[in-house]
Amino acid sequence: MSYFDLSGKVAVITGSSRGIGKAIAVAMAEHGAHVVISSRNQHACDEVADEINSKRPGAAIAIAASISSKEQMQGLVSQTLSTYGRVDILVCNAATNPYHGPLTGISDDQFRKIFENNVLSNIWLVNLVAPSMVERQDGSIIIISSVGGYIGSGSIGAYNISKAADLQLIRNLAVELGPDNVRANAIAPGVIRTKFAEALYQDPTRERALCASTPLGRIGDPEDIAGAAVFLASKASRHVSGQSIVIDGGMMAMGGVNDNDGGEI
């Protein structure tokens, strides 16, 4: 058995025009998968697909879709099925956080948006791809959560609550879909050097504090997440379901970081 071979597999990866999602798409393509690049911007998706296809012709297609639209999520899956006829791997990576501050100040609309985009959209996608996975008795669902799902925060509490909900979502999916050999797992990154998280490290003082609070002494890169995604998508993890892999350089082992300036991790 070739543990990490994804040849012939089809992976839909949301939020894959940059950052963690892009790194996962590139890694899965390198391991033989056909990857569907998706985010809100078609041009950005096309650029990533072209980059992948320049090295592995025919390995990627680009389908723009917003996680805030159920109709667009349906279109994403429908177009994928029209092209490839199947979805073997679903990576729910796209997320949003429109509010920073204590929960006492968040509006109902902001809270709803966080939960609809970070949790409900994942359920939409799972419900769209799971039936065919169940029929084939094979599939891997991966949700990108966060170490924030394990801890409290004075500035991104609503986001952290949504990520904790994702951790429970994969546990429930593991129970529901496991009898049909469909696995559901999460990856919980710490601080990763992406545009989404740049407010946590763009200040040199804050970056030094983050590095000092991480046993490996550095902020993570998107590629540090990609290997775990390949593992969870492949035969190497065929008996792993309902689990979350924390990838934070050891930060949680040291209790995380709170710099008292809204930079909680």
C-alpha positions in Angstrom: 0.0 0.0 0.0 1.2 3.5 -0.9 0.2 5.3 2.2 0.0 8.9 0.8 -0.9 8.2 -2.8 -4.0 10.2 -3.9 -4.0 9.2 -7.5 -7.4 9.3 -9.0 -8.9 11.1 -6.1 -10.9 14.3 -6.5 -10.5 17.0 -3.8 -12.7 20.1 -3.4 -10.9 22.7 -1.3 -12.6 25.9 -0.2 -10.6 29.1 0.4 -7.8 27.6 -1.8 -6.8 30.7 -3.8 -4.2 31.6 -1.1 -2.8 30.7 2.3 -3.5 27.3 3.9 -6.1 26.3 1.3 -3.6 26.9 -1.6 -0.9 25.0 0.2 -3.2 22.0 0.7 -4.3 22.1 -2.9 -0.7 22.1 -4.2 0.3 19.3 -1.8 -2.7 17.1 -2.8 -2.0 17.7 -6.5 1.6 16.7 -5.9 0.3 13.4 -4.4 -1.8 12.7 -7.5 -5.2 14.2 -6.7 -7.4 16.3 -9.0 -8.0 19.5 -7.1 -10.8 22.0 -7.3 -9.7 25.5 -6.4 -12.4 27.6 -5.0 -12.8 31.0 -3.4 -15.0 34.1 -4.1 -12.7 35.5 -6.8 -12.6 33.6 -10.1 -9.4 35.3 -11.3 -7.5 34.3 -8.1 -8.7 30.7 -8.4 -7.6 30.6 -12.1 -4.1 31.8 -11.1 -3.7 29.0 -8.6 -5.1 26.4 -11.0 -2.8 27.6 -13.7 0.2 27.4 -11.4 -0.7 23.8 -10.5 -1.4 22.8 -14.1 1.9 24.3 -15.2 3.6 21.5 -13.2 0.9 18.8 -13.4 -1.2 19.4 -16.5 -4.9 18.7 -15.9 -4.6 18.4 -12.1 -6.7 21.4 -11.2 -9.8 23.3 -12.2 -11.0 26.6 -10.7 -14.6 27.3 -9.6 -15.4 30.5 -7.8 -18.0 30.2 -5.1 -18.8 32.1 -1.9 -19.3 30.0 1.3 -22.0 32.5 2.3 -24.3 31.3 -0.5 -25.9 27.8 -0.4 -26.7 28.2 -4.1 -23.0 28.8 -4.9 -22.0 25.8 -2.8 -24.4 23.7 -4.7 -23.0 25.0 -8.0 -19.4 24.2 -6.8 -20.3 20.6 -6.1 -22.4 20.3 -9.3 -19.7 21.6 -11.5 -17.1 19.3 -9.9 -19.4 16.3 -10.5 -19.9 17.4 -14.1 -16.2 17.5 -14.6 -14.9 14.6 -12.6 -18.0 12.6 -11.7 -17.1 12.3 -8.0 -15.8 14.0 -4.8 -13.5 11.9 -2.7 -12.1 14.5 -0.4 -13.7 17.6 1.0 -11.6 20.3 2.7 -13.6 23.0 4.4 -10.9 25.7 4.8 -12.7 29.0 4.0 -13.8 31.0 7.1 -14.5 34.6 8.1 -14.2 36.8 11.1 -15.8 40.2 10.7 -15.6 41.2 14.3 -12.9 41.8 16.8 -13.8 42.6 20.4 -15.6 41.2 23.4 -18.9 39.3 22.9 -20.7 42.1 24.8 -20.2 44.3 21.7 -21.0 41.9 18.8 -24.1 42.5 16.8 -26.6 39.7 16.0 -25.7 40.0 12.3 -22.0 39.7 12.9 -22.5 36.6 15.1 -24.8 35.0 12.6 -22.3 35.7 9.7 -19.5 34.0 11.6 -21.6 31.0 12.4 -23.2 30.7 9.0 -19.9 31.0 7.1 -17.7 29.0 9.5 -20.2 26.2 10.5 -23.4 26.1 8.5 -21.5 26.4 5.1 -19.5 23.3 6.2 -22.7 21.4 6.8 -24.1 22.5 3.4 -21.0 21.1 1.7 -21.0 17.9 3.7 -24.6 17.3 2.9 -23.8 17.8 -0.8 -20.9 15.4 -1.0 -21.6 12.8 1.6 -24.3 10.9 -0.2 -22.0 9.8 -3.0 -19.2 9.0 -0.6 -21.6 6.8 1.3 -22.6 5.1 -1.9 -19.0 4.4 -2.8 -18.3 3.5 0.9 -15.3 5.8 0.9 -14.5 9.4 1.6 -12.6 11.9 3.7 -14.0 15.1 5.1 -11.5 17.6 6.6 -12.5 20.8 8.4 -9.8 23.4 9.1 -10.6 24.6 12.7 -8.2 26.5 14.9 -6.5 26.2 18.3 -8.9 29.0 19.1 -11.6 26.4 19.4 -9.9 25.1 22.6 -9.5 28.4 24.4 -11.2 31.7 25.3 -10.4 35.1 23.9 -11.1 38.7 24.7 -11.0 39.7 21.0 -12.0 36.8 18.8 -14.4 35.0 21.0 -17.2 34.5 18.4 -14.7 33.1 15.9 -13.3 30.7 18.5 -16.8 29.6 19.4 -17.4 28.8 15.8 -14.2 26.8 15.5 -15.1 24.9 18.7 -18.4 24.0 16.9 -16.4 22.7 14.0 -14.6 20.4 16.3 -17.9 19.0 17.5 -19.1 18.8 13.9 -16.4 16.4 12.9 -17.0 14.2 15.9 -20.7 14.0 15.0 -20.0 13.4 11.3 -17.6 10.6 12.3 -20.4 8.9 14.2 -23.0 9.4 11.5 -20.8 8.5 8.5 -18.3 6.0 9.9 -20.5 3.0 9.3 -20.2 3.8 5.6 -16.4 4.2 5.7 -16.5 8.0 5.4 -14.1 9.7 7.8 -14.3 13.2 9.2 -11.4 15.0 10.9 -10.2 18.5 11.7 -6.9 20.3 11.6 -6.5 23.0 14.3 -3.7 25.4 13.2 -2.0 27.8 15.6 -0.7 31.1 14.2 0.1 30.6 10.5 1.7 33.2 8.3 -1.3 34.1 6.2 -3.2 37.3 5.4 -6.1 36.1 7.5 -3.9 36.0 10.7 -1.4 38.8 9.9 -2.8 41.1 12.6 -1.5 38.6 15.1 2.1 38.9 13.9 2.6 42.0 11.7 3.8 44.0 14.7 7.4 43.0 15.5 6.9 43.1 19.2 3.9 40.8 19.0 5.7 38.5 16.6 8.6 38.1 19.0 6.1 37.3 21.8 4.5 34.6 19.6 7.9 33.1 18.7 9.0 33.1 22.3 5.8 31.3 23.3 6.3 28.6 20.8 8.7 25.7 21.5 9.7 25.5 17.9 10.5 29.2 18.0 8.6 30.4 14.9 5.3 31.2 13.4 3.9 28.4 11.2 3.8 28.5 7.4 0.8 27.3 5.2 2.9 24.3 4.1 3.1 23.2 7.7 -0.6 22.4 7.5 -0.6 20.8 4.1 1.1 17.6 5.1 -1.5 16.8 7.7 -4.3 17.4 5.2 -2.6 14.9 2.8 -2.4 12.4 5.7 -6.1 12.8 6.6 -7.1 12.4 2.9 -5.0 9.3 2.3 -4.9 5.6 3.2 -2.3 6.5 5.9 -5.2 7.7 8.1 -7.8 5.0 7.1 -8.5 4.3 10.8 -8.6 7.9 11.9 -11.9 9.6 12.3 -13.5 12.2 14.7 -10.1 13.6 15.6 -8.4 17.0 15.5 -4.8 17.5 14.8 -3.3 20.6 16.5 -0.5 22.1 14.5 0.9 25.1 16.4 4.6 24.5 16.9 3.9 23.4 20.5 2.3 26.6 21.6 -0.7 25.0 23.3 1.7 22.9 25.3 3.0 26.2 26.8 -0.5 27.5 27.5 -0.9 29.7 24.4 -0.3 33.5 24.3 -2.2 36.5 25.6 -0.4 39.8 25.1 -3.4 41.8 26.5 -3.7 43.8 23.3 -6.3 41.7 21.6 -3.8 39.1 20.3 -5.0 36.1 22.1 -4.4 32.8 20.4 
